[in-house]
Amino acid sequence: MVSDKGNDLHAMIAAEPEGSAVLVPGGAWVLAARFSREGDDLLLMGPEGQRVLIRDYFTTENPPALRTDTGASLSGALVVKLAGPLAPGQYAQAGGAAAAGVADVSAGIGRAR
């Protein structure tokens, strides 16, 4: 086992260059794993305590796919969604800048309803 910050990991893997798949050892457990962002790294936590850290996974524009040694594959786009947002709990306002006034009346006579 590899030790990382006091937590036992089953494996620590370096992410492959963009376009290559990362082979995750240990069978198909990764399909039921919990995915977590750890800075630029991806941490996979399996249902039976498996832990795999993929170093620098989120450093490329298009992270690589994950492939199990049994042949199953998860696309990089799916893995990014499963790992959650870059900054959980932080949201941007949907609209642009504050809207300008609807009308500018400098002089005149009229009725508003």
C-alpha angles and dihedrals in degrees: 000000000000118000119218119177091335095307118115113235126192090213142356112208131186114230115249123238117278111289096028124102122237114230111224111200127221106057131273097330088108089072089067096036129121111242120214135178114230101182105287091346131087118223118200117197117190128211091251097047099275113154126190124174117202107200120222093000094145097045096092127072091238110031116215127259120260118234128190123218086247091062102258115136137199118196119237090242091055092047090052090053093046091051091056132225125334091240109026114209094020119109134182123223110261097220130066126241121332113289119255120240116287095229138008113208115184100166138352146094123259148121129256121206 
